[in-house]
């Protein structure tokens, strides 16, 4: 598994303290991801983290509302729900 995907999944991991995940987000605020999709997912995770738990369902809804309904949020939230 590549480092970017592992990083994005770690941000969705509710077993990690929220403060720690917020610090990780801030440390990578200017990071350039290898694909536009991952940059978009990072932005959605960043927006959602301060508002509660991040699930595949919530991430999928946020991505859809931003105009990206084809991104599979389950790839980034292991064990998450479908965004149906």
Biopython code that builds the backbone (N, CA, C, O; Angstrom):
import numpy as np
from Bio.PDB.StructureBuilder import StructureBuilder

atoms = [
    (1, "UNK", "N", (0.850, -1.179, 0.000)),
    (1, "UNK", "CA", (0.000, 0.000, 0.000)),
    (1, "UNK", "C", (0.893, 1.239, 0.000)),
    (1, "UNK", "O", (1.928, 1.272, 0.665)),
    (2, "UNK", "N", (0.480, 2.250, -0.750)),
    (2, "UNK", "CA", (1.340, 3.422, -0.822)),
    (2, "UNK", "C", (1.126, 4.360, 0.372)),
    (2, "UNK", "O", (0.121, 4.285, 1.079)),
    (3, "UNK", "N", (2.092, 5.231, 0.565)),
    (3, "UNK", "CA", (2.099, 6.113, 1.743)),
    (3, "UNK", "C", (0.931, 7.094, 1.762)),
    (3, "UNK", "O", (0.364, 7.356, 2.823)),
    (4, "UNK", "N", (0.569, 7.634, 0.615)),
    (4, "UNK", "CA", (-0.544, 8.591, 0.583)),
    (4, "UNK", "C", (-1.853, 7.943, 0.995)),
    (4, "UNK", "O", (-2.609, 8.509, 1.784)),
    (5, "UNK", "N", (-2.125, 6.756, 0.463)),
    (5, "UNK", "CA", (-3.354, 6.057, 0.816)),
    (5, "UNK", "C", (-3.356, 5.703, 2.300)),
    (5, "UNK", "O", (-4.375, 5.856, 2.974)),
    (6, "UNK", "N", (-2.236, 5.238, 2.804)),
    (6, "UNK", "CA", (-2.117, 4.926, 4.229)),
    (6, "UNK", "C", (-2.368, 6.175, 5.071)),
    (6, "UNK", "O", (-3.055, 6.108, 6.090)),
    (7, "UNK", "N", (-1.821, 7.300, 4.654)),
    (7, "UNK", "CA", (-2.014, 8.557, 5.367)),
    (7, "UNK", "C", (-3.488, 8.955, 5.383)),
    (7, "UNK", "O", (-4.027, 9.286, 6.439)),
    (8, "UNK", "N", (-4.139, 8.928, 4.232)),
    (8, "UNK", "CA", (-5.549, 9.315, 4.163)),
    (8, "UNK", "C", (-6.416, 8.374, 4.997)),
    (8, "UNK", "O", (-7.348, 8.818, 5.668)),
    (9, "UNK", "N", (-6.114, 7.093, 4.958)),
    (9, "UNK", "CA", (-6.867, 6.144, 5.786)),
    (9, "UNK", "C", (-6.648, 6.399, 7.268)),
    (9, "UNK", "O", (-7.566, 6.237, 8.071)),
    (10, "UNK", "N", (-5.437, 6.798, 7.634)),
    (10, "UNK", "CA", (-5.168, 7.073, 9.054)),
    (10, "UNK", "C", (-5.976, 8.267, 9.544)),
    (10, "UNK", "O", (-6.331, 8.332, 10.720)),
    (11, "UNK", "N", (-6.267, 9.202, 8.664)),
    (11, "UNK", "CA", (-7.082, 10.351, 9.052)),
    (11, "UNK", "C", (-8.535, 9.962, 9.309)),
    (11, "UNK", "O", (-9.239, 10.630, 10.067)),
    (12, "UNK", "N", (-8.973, 8.890, 8.681)),
    (12, "UNK", "CA", (-10.343, 8.403, 8.872)),
    (12, "UNK", "C", (-10.456, 7.418, 10.034)),
    (12, "UNK", "O", (-11.563, 7.018, 10.394)),
    (13, "UNK", "N", (-9.347, 7.029, 10.614)),
    (13, "UNK", "CA", (-9.317, 6.017, 11.668)),
    (13, "UNK", "C", (-9.796, 6.600, 12.995)),
    (13, "UNK", "O", (-9.076, 7.347, 13.657)),
    (14, "UNK", "N", (-10.998, 6.250, 13.362)),
    (14, "UNK", "CA", (-11.600, 6.786, 14.583)),
    (14, "UNK", "C", (-10.951, 6.255, 15.867)),
    (14, "UNK", "O", (-11.230, 6.766, 16.952)),
    (15, "UNK", "N", (-10.095, 5.245, 15.758)),
    (15, "UNK", "CA", (-9.416, 4.754, 16.961)),
    (15, "UNK", "C", (-8.257, 5.668, 17.364)),
    (15, "UNK", "O", (-7.766, 5.600, 18.491)),
    (16, "UNK", "N", (-7.830, 6.520, 16.438)),
    (16, "UNK", "CA", (-6.768, 7.496, 16.741)),
    (16, "UNK", "C", (-7.403, 8.761, 17.314)),
    (16, "UNK", "O", (-8.491, 9.153, 16.892)),
    (17, "UNK", "N", (-6.736, 9.398, 18.267)),
    (17, "UNK", "CA", (-7.293, 10.626, 18.851)),
    (17, "UNK", "C", (-7.502, 11.718, 17.791)),
    (17, "UNK", "O", (-6.651, 11.931, 16.928)),
    (18, "UNK", "N", (-8.627, 12.392, 17.873)),
    (18, "UNK", "CA", (-8.974, 13.452, 16.922)),
    (18, "UNK", "C", (-7.897, 14.546, 16.878)),
    (18, "UNK", "O", (-7.563, 15.043, 15.803)),
    (19, "UNK", "N", (-7.356, 14.918, 18.044)),
    (19, "UNK", "CA", (-6.328, 15.961, 18.087)),
    (19, "UNK", "C", (-5.097, 15.559, 17.289)),
    (19, "UNK", "O", (-4.501, 16.380, 16.591)),
    (20, "UNK", "N", (-4.726, 14.301, 17.396)),
    (20, "UNK", "CA", (-3.565, 13.794, 16.662)),
    (20, "UNK", "C", (-3.833, 13.852, 15.157)),
    (20, "UNK", "O", (-2.953, 14.232, 14.384)),
    (21, "UNK", "N", (-5.019, 13.484, 14.752)),
    (21, "UNK", "CA", (-5.361, 13.519, 13.326)),
    (21, "UNK", "C", (-5.419, 14.955, 12.812)),
    (21, "UNK", "O", (-5.035, 15.221, 11.673)),
    (22, "UNK", "N", (-5.896, 15.879, 13.643)),
    (22, "UNK", "CA", (-5.922, 17.293, 13.242)),
    (22, "UNK", "C", (-4.493, 17.815, 13.054)),
    (22, "UNK", "O", (-4.229, 18.585, 12.130)),
    (23, "UNK", "N", (-3.581, 17.398, 13.923)),
    (23, "UNK", "CA", (-2.183, 17.809, 13.786)),
    (23, "UNK", "C", (-1.580, 17.255, 12.500)),
    (23, "UNK", "O", (-0.817, 17.942, 11.822)),
    (24, "UNK", "N", (-1.923, 16.012, 12.167)),
    (24, "UNK", "CA", (-1.443, 15.423, 10.913)),
    (24, "UNK", "C", (-1.943, 16.214, 9.712)),
    (24, "UNK", "O", (-1.197, 16.453, 8.762)),
    (25, "UNK", "N", (-3.193, 16.614, 9.760)),
    (25, "UNK", "CA", (-3.767, 17.402, 8.663)),
    (25, "UNK", "C", (-3.016, 18.722, 8.512)),
    (25, "UNK", "O", (-2.649, 19.117, 7.405)),
    (26, "UNK", "N", (-2.795, 19.388, 9.620)),
    (26, "UNK", "CA", (-2.096, 20.671, 9.555)),
    (26, "UNK", "C", (-0.662, 20.513, 9.063)),
    (26, "UNK", "O", (-0.140, 21.384, 8.368)),
    (27, "UNK", "N", (-0.026, 19.399, 9.424)),
    (27, "UNK", "CA", (1.358, 19.178, 8.999)),
    (27, "UNK", "C", (1.462, 18.933, 7.495)),
    (27, "UNK", "O", (2.533, 19.102, 6.911)),
    (28, "UNK", "N", (0.362, 18.539, 6.869)),
    (28, "UNK", "CA", (0.368, 18.269, 5.431)),
    (28, "UNK", "C", (-0.514, 19.242, 4.649)),
    (28, "UNK", "O", (-0.896, 18.954, 3.515)),
    (29, "UNK", "N", (-0.835, 20.367, 5.235)),
    (29, "UNK", "CA", (-1.743, 21.327, 4.593)),
    (29, "UNK", "C", (-1.255, 21.754, 3.206)),
    (29, "UNK", "O", (-2.072, 21.986, 2.316)),
    (30, "UNK", "N", (0.038, 21.858, 3.012)),
    (30, "UNK", "CA", (0.587, 22.297, 1.724)),
    (30, "UNK", "C", (1.116, 21.134, 0.881)),
    (30, "UNK", "O", (1.739, 21.353, -0.158)),
    (31, "UNK", "N", (0.871, 19.909, 1.325)),
    (31, "UNK", "CA", (1.367, 18.727, 0.626)),
    (31, "UNK", "C", (0.708, 18.602, -0.752)),
    (31, "UNK", "O", (-0.489, 18.852, -0.896)),
    (32, "UNK", "N", (1.479, 18.222, -1.743)),
    (32, "UNK", "CA", (0.967, 17.989, -3.088)),
    (32, "UNK", "C", (0.818, 16.475, -3.273)),
    (32, "UNK", "O", (1.807, 15.743, -3.307)),
    (33, "UNK", "N", (-0.422, 16.023, -3.391)),
    (33, "UNK", "CA", (-0.692, 14.602, -3.577)),
    (33, "UNK", "C", (-0.409, 14.188, -5.018)),
    (33, "UNK", "O", (-0.381, 15.021, -5.924)),
    (34, "UNK", "N", (-0.204, 12.906, -5.210)),
    (34, "UNK", "CA", (0.161, 12.388, -6.526)),
    (34, "UNK", "C", (-1.002, 12.402, -7.508)),
    (34, "UNK", "O", (-0.788, 12.309, -8.717)),
    (35, "UNK", "N", (-2.222, 12.516, -7.010)),
    (35, "UNK", "CA", (-3.377, 12.564, -7.908)),
    (35, "UNK", "C", (-4.371, 13.609, -7.419)),
    (35, "UNK", "O", (-4.474, 13.865, -6.220)),
    (36, "UNK", "N", (-5.100, 14.209, -8.354)),
    (36, "UNK", "CA", (-6.125, 15.179, -7.964)),
    (36, "UNK", "C", (-7.184, 14.564, -7.041)),
    (36, "UNK", "O", (-7.682, 15.227, -6.132)),
    (37, "UNK", "N", (-7.522, 13.290, -7.281)),
    (37, "UNK", "CA", (-8.523, 12.637, -6.433)),
    (37, "UNK", "C", (-8.101, 12.646, -4.969)),
    (37, "UNK", "O", (-8.907, 12.957, -4.092)),
    (38, "UNK", "N", (-6.879, 12.316, -4.708)),
    (38, "UNK", "CA", (-6.416, 12.271, -3.318)),
    (38, "UNK", "C", (-6.393, 13.656, -2.691)),
    (38, "UNK", "O", (-6.650, 13.801, -1.496)),
    (39, "UNK", "N", (-6.093, 14.657, -3.474)),
    (39, "UNK", "CA", (-6.135, 16.031, -2.973)),
    (39, "UNK", "C", (-7.576, 16.411, -2.599)),
    (39, "UNK", "O", (-7.807, 17.049, -1.572)),
    (40, "UNK", "N", (-8.518, 16.024, -3.422)),
    (40, "UNK", "CA", (-9.940, 16.287, -3.162)),
    (40, "UNK", "C", (-10.393, 15.555, -1.907)),
    (40, "UNK", "O", (-11.080, 16.132, -1.064)),
    (41, "UNK", "N", (-10.014, 14.289, -1.779)),
    (41, "UNK", "CA", (-10.379, 13.504, -0.594)),
    (41, "UNK", "C", (-9.785, 14.134, 0.660)),
    (41, "UNK", "O", (-10.463, 14.230, 1.683)),
    (42, "UNK", "N", (-8.544, 14.559, 0.596)),
    (42, "UNK", "CA", (-7.899, 15.212, 1.730)),
    (42, "UNK", "C", (-8.691, 16.451, 2.160)),
    (42, "UNK", "O", (-8.901, 16.675, 3.353)),
    (43, "UNK", "N", (-9.123, 17.244, 1.195)),
    (43, "UNK", "CA", (-9.903, 18.437, 1.508)),
    (43, "UNK", "C", (-11.210, 18.105, 2.195)),
    (43, "UNK", "O", (-11.621, 18.805, 3.120)),
    (44, "UNK", "N", (-11.864, 17.049, 1.755)),
    (44, "UNK", "CA", (-13.116, 16.645, 2.386)),
    (44, "UNK", "C", (-12.885, 16.108, 3.790)),
    (44, "UNK", "O", (-13.645, 16.421, 4.707)),
    (45, "UNK", "N", (-11.858, 15.313, 3.964)),
    (45, "UNK", "CA", (-11.534, 14.798, 5.302)),
    (45, "UNK", "C", (-11.225, 15.967, 6.228)),
    (45, "UNK", "O", (-11.675, 16.002, 7.373)),
    (46, "UNK", "N", (-10.470, 16.902, 5.732)),
    (46, "UNK", "CA", (-10.114, 18.086, 6.532)),
    (46, "UNK", "C", (-11.365, 18.844, 6.972)),
    (46, "UNK", "O", (-11.456, 19.287, 8.117)),
    (47, "UNK", "N", (-12.317, 18.989, 6.073)),
    (47, "UNK", "CA", (-13.558, 19.704, 6.394)),
    (47, "UNK", "C", (-14.429, 18.915, 7.376)),
    (47, "UNK", "O", (-15.089, 19.506, 8.231)),
    (48, "UNK", "N", (-14.433, 17.609, 7.260)),
    (48, "UNK", "CA", (-15.313, 16.779, 8.090)),
    (48, "UNK", "C", (-14.766, 16.485, 9.477)),
    (48, "UNK", "O", (-15.541, 16.315, 10.418)),
    (49, "UNK", "N", (-13.465, 16.420, 9.624)),
    (49, "UNK", "CA", (-12.867, 15.959, 10.883)),
    (49, "UNK", "C", (-13.305, 16.790, 12.084)),
    (49, "UNK", "O", (-13.542, 16.240, 13.160)),
    (50, "UNK", "N", (-13.414, 18.074, 11.918)),
    (50, "UNK", "CA", (-13.794, 18.918, 13.060)),
    (50, "UNK", "C", (-15.286, 18.834, 13.379)),
    (50, "UNK", "O", (-15.735, 19.373, 14.390)),
    (51, "UNK", "N", (-16.047, 18.166, 12.528)),
    (51, "UNK", "CA", (-17.502, 18.081, 12.704)),
    (51, "UNK", "C", (-17.998, 16.733, 13.198)),
    (51, "UNK", "O", (-19.205, 16.521, 13.315)),
    (52, "UNK", "N", (-17.090, 15.833, 13.485)),
    (52, "UNK", "CA", (-17.525, 14.529, 13.979)),
    (52, "UNK", "C", (-16.759, 13.399, 13.337)),
    (52, "UNK", "O", (-15.762, 13.619, 12.648)),
    (53, "UNK", "N", (-17.231, 12.179, 13.566)),
    (53, "UNK", "CA", (-16.530, 11.015, 13.033)),
    (53, "UNK", "C", (-16.551, 10.997, 11.504)),
    (53, "UNK", "O", (-17.479, 11.496, 10.868)),
    (54, "UNK", "N", (-15.518, 10.417, 10.948)),
    (54, "UNK", "CA", (-15.447, 10.291, 9.495)),
    (54, "UNK", "C", (-15.762, 8.847, 9.132)),
    (54, "UNK", "O", (-15.026, 7.925, 9.484)),
    (55, "UNK", "N", (-16.857, 8.674, 8.428)),
    (55, "UNK", "CA", (-17.249, 7.364, 7.923)),
    (55, "UNK", "C", (-17.245, 7.432, 6.401)),
    (55, "UNK", "O", (-17.227, 8.517, 5.819)),
    (56, "UNK", "N", (-17.263, 6.275, 5.768)),
    (56, "UNK", "CA", (-17.325, 6.244, 4.311)),
    (56, "UNK", "C", (-18.604, 6.922, 3.831)),
    (56, "UNK", "O", (-18.603, 7.596, 2.801)),
    (57, "UNK", "N", (-19.679, 6.749, 4.566)),
    (57, "UNK", "CA", (-20.949, 7.368, 4.176)),
    (57, "UNK", "C", (-20.857, 8.897, 4.217)),
    (57, "UNK", "O", (-21.234, 9.567, 3.255)),
    (58, "UNK", "N", (-20.362, 9.441, 5.314)),
    (58, "UNK", "CA", (-20.234, 10.905, 5.429)),
    (58, "UNK", "C", (-19.255, 11.461, 4.399)),
    (58, "UNK", "O", (-19.507, 12.498, 3.784)),
    (59, "UNK", "N", (-18.146, 10.767, 4.221)),
    (59, "UNK", "CA", (-17.159, 11.214, 3.243)),
    (59, "UNK", "C", (-17.754, 11.171, 1.838)),
    (59, "UNK", "O", (-17.556, 12.097, 1.052)),
    (60, "UNK", "N", (-18.475, 10.110, 1.522)),
    (60, "UNK", "CA", (-19.112, 9.992, 0.210)),
    (60, "UNK", "C", (-20.117, 11.097, -0.056)),
    (60, "UNK", "O", (-20.166, 11.643, -1.158)),
    (61, "UNK", "N", (-20.913, 11.428, 0.942)),
    (61, "UNK", "CA", (-21.893, 12.510, 0.796)),
    (61, "UNK", "C", (-21.174, 13.841, 0.570)),
    (61, "UNK", "O", (-21.564, 14.628, -0.292)),
    (62, "UNK", "N", (-20.129, 14.080, 1.348)),
    (62, "UNK", "CA", (-19.380, 15.339, 1.207)),
    (62, "UNK", "C", (-18.750, 15.440, -0.174)),
    (62, "UNK", "O", (-18.805, 16.493, -0.809)),
    (63, "UNK", "N", (-18.156, 14.358, -0.636)),
    (63, "UNK", "CA", (-17.546, 14.360, -1.968)),
    (63, "UNK", "C", (-18.597, 14.586, -3.051)),
    (63, "UNK", "O", (-18.360, 15.330, -4.003)),
    (64, "UNK", "N", (-19.744, 13.953, -2.910)),
    (64, "UNK", "CA", (-20.832, 14.127, -3.879)),
    (64, "UNK", "C", (-21.313, 15.577, -3.889)),
    (64, "UNK", "O", (-21.535, 16.158, -4.951)),
    (65, "UNK", "N", (-21.472, 16.154, -2.701)),
    (65, "UNK", "CA", (-21.906, 17.547, -2.611)),
    (65, "UNK", "C", (-20.892, 18.506, -3.221)),
    (65, "UNK", "O", (-21.257, 19.588, -3.680)),
    (66, "UNK", "N", (-19.636, 18.120, -3.227)),
    (66, "UNK", "CA", (-18.582, 18.942, -3.841)),
    (66, "UNK", "C", (-18.490, 18.707, -5.351)),
    (66, "UNK", "O", (-17.720, 19.376, -6.039)),
    (67, "UNK", "N", (-19.276, 17.756, -5.863)),
    (67, "UNK", "CA", (-19.286, 17.497, -7.300)),
    (67, "UNK", "C", (-18.443, 16.323, -7.743)),
    (67, "UNK", "O", (-18.096, 16.211, -8.919)),
    (68, "UNK", "N", (-18.107, 15.435, -6.796)),
    (68, "UNK", "CA", (-17.271, 14.273, -7.117)),
    (68, "UNK", "C", (-17.954, 12.970, -6.691)),
    (68, "UNK", "O", (-17.453, 12.266, -5.814)),
    (69, "UNK", "N", (-19.098, 12.647, -7.310)),
    (69, "UNK", "CA", (-19.841, 11.451, -6.887)),
    (69, "UNK", "C", (-19.171, 10.129, -7.261)),
    (69, "UNK", "O", (-19.545, 9.081, -6.734)),
    (70, "UNK", "N", (-18.202, 10.162, -8.150)),
    (70, "UNK", "CA", (-17.570, 8.926, -8.612)),
    (70, "UNK", "C", (-16.400, 8.460, -7.750)),
    (70, "UNK", "O", (-15.849, 7.386, -7.992)),
    (71, "UNK", "N", (-16.017, 9.239, -6.759)),
    (71, "UNK", "CA", (-14.927, 8.819, -5.874)),
    (71, "UNK", "C", (-15.482, 7.832, -4.856)),
    (71, "UNK", "O", (-16.464, 8.123, -4.174)),
    (72, "UNK", "N", (-14.859, 6.674, -4.756)),
    (72, "UNK", "CA", (-15.291, 5.635, -3.823)),
    (72, "UNK", "C", (-14.696, 5.910, -2.444)),
    (72, "UNK", "O", (-13.525, 5.622, -2.196)),
    (73, "UNK", "N", (-15.500, 6.460, -1.564)),
    (73, "UNK", "CA", (-15.044, 6.818, -0.218)),
    (73, "UNK", "C", (-14.625, 5.600, 0.583)),
    (73, "UNK", "O", (-13.824, 5.724, 1.510)),
    (74, "UNK", "N", (-15.145, 4.428, 0.252)),
    (74, "UNK", "CA", (-14.788, 3.202, 0.988)),
    (74, "UNK", "C", (-13.310, 2.875, 0.852)),
    (74, "UNK", "O", (-12.735, 2.219, 1.720)),
    (75, "UNK", "N", (-12.691, 3.329, -0.234)),
    (75, "UNK", "CA", (-11.252, 3.095, -0.418)),
    (75, "UNK", "C", (-10.442, 3.807, 0.667)),
    (75, "UNK", "O", (-9.365, 3.350, 1.048)),
    (76, "UNK", "N", (-10.964, 4.913, 1.152)),
    (76, "UNK", "CA", (-10.241, 5.738, 2.117)),
    (76, "UNK", "C", (-10.670, 5.489, 3.558)),
    (76, "UNK", "O", (-9.928, 5.799, 4.490)),
    (77, "UNK", "N", (-11.842, 4.943, 3.741)),
    (77, "UNK", "CA", (-12.351, 4.633, 5.089)),
    (77, "UNK", "C", (-12.511, 3.127, 5.180)),
    (77, "UNK", "O", (-13.587, 2.598, 4.904)),
    (78, "UNK", "N", (-11.474, 2.450, 5.555)),
    (78, "UNK", "CA", (-11.494, 0.998, 5.647)),
    (78, "UNK", "C", (-12.617, 0.552, 6.573)),
    (78, "UNK", "O", (-12.783, 1.092, 7.666)),
    (79, "UNK", "N", (-13.375, -0.421, 6.134)),
    (79, "UNK", "CA", (-14.462, -0.933, 6.958)),
    (79, "UNK", "C", (-15.674, -0.015, 6.998)),
    (79, "UNK", "O", (-16.596, -0.218, 7.787)),
    (80, "UNK", "N", (-15.660, 0.996, 6.138)),
    (80, "UNK", "CA", (-16.757, 1.959, 6.141)),
    (80, "UNK", "C", (-17.980, 1.468, 5.386)),
    (80, "UNK", "O", (-17.991, 0.383, 4.804)),
    (81, "UNK", "N", (-18.992, 2.292, 5.417)),
    (81, "UNK", "CA", (-20.238, 1.981, 4.738)),
    (81, "UNK", "C", (-20.187, 2.490, 3.317)),
    (81, "UNK", "O", (-19.384, 3.362, 2.984)),
    (82, "UNK", "N", (-21.042, 1.946, 2.491)),
    (82, "UNK", "CA", (-21.146, 2.405, 1.118)),
    (82, "UNK", "C", (-21.795, 3.784, 1.096)),
    (82, "UNK", "O", (-22.544, 4.142, 2.005)),
    (83, "UNK", "N", (-21.502, 4.554, 0.049)),
    (83, "UNK", "CA", (-22.072, 5.888, -0.052)),
    (83, "UNK", "C", (-23.383, 5.897, -0.835)),
    (83, "UNK", "O", (-23.804, 6.951, -1.312)),
    (84, "UNK", "N", (-24.021, 4.771, -0.972)),
    (84, "UNK", "CA", (-25.223, 4.626, -1.794)),
    (84, "UNK", "C", (-26.201, 5.735, -1.743)),
    (84, "UNK", "O", (-27.234, 5.678, -2.410)),
]
sb = StructureBuilder()
sb.init_structure("model")
sb.init_model(0)
sb.init_chain("A")
sb.init_seg("    ")
for serial, (resi, resn, name, xyz) in enumerate(atoms, 1):
    if name == "N":
        sb.init_residue(resn, " ", resi, " ")
    sb.init_atom(name, np.array(xyz, "f"), 0.0, 1.0, " ", f" {name:<3s}", serial, name[0])
structure = sb.get_structure()
